[in-house]
Amino acid sequence: MDDARDIIDQTVLVKLTNTAGIEFTGIEGDGPFFCRVVAVDEVGMWVENRHFVTIEIRGNDGKDIPVSKRKKESSTVNFLLPWRNVLTVVRFPEKDQKEFANEVLGEDTRESGRIGFIK
């Protein structure tokens, strides 16, 4: 590995120092957790969350939607993990990345309720 860009499009294991400011992304605790890296820059790593959940609480008319009628919507999103929050990144260079990603981040994680991350 020559630099941090070598982890782009790879599934890595990440341990955070803390989750201050990024709690809304779906990360539960400091990890460790697996994620797919989509980009790296001087600020941090852009990672994918395949199961980012949003719930609309207000209708187009500006009125609150009753709790019983609110619907969860799952989307695939990319978000920034700032380097200040990252303690360790573990890369698995010997693994076939496509197979490894399917094994670790496969669709069966949707049923686990982990919102795209696995500890």
C-alpha angles and dihedrals in degrees: 000000000000101000143342092281088074089077094061111122091012132114110239138178112241131194117191131209089219141328097237108151096004102069092112092064094079098256111143110210128323095307142182093230137156122244140160116248113222099176143355128210139159092279098051147287124311108221135185126243108190093189108044105160126211129178122200108224100175128051127224088269091061094248123127115262111232112254091241091058098045115113129206115230120198121207138172110244139172119220138176122256101197115225089237088067096045117092101168139000118198117200124197103209096170094058124093095247098213093050092042092050092050090048094048103030099025125144092266087076088072088069093050093065092229092132094233100315130095125201 
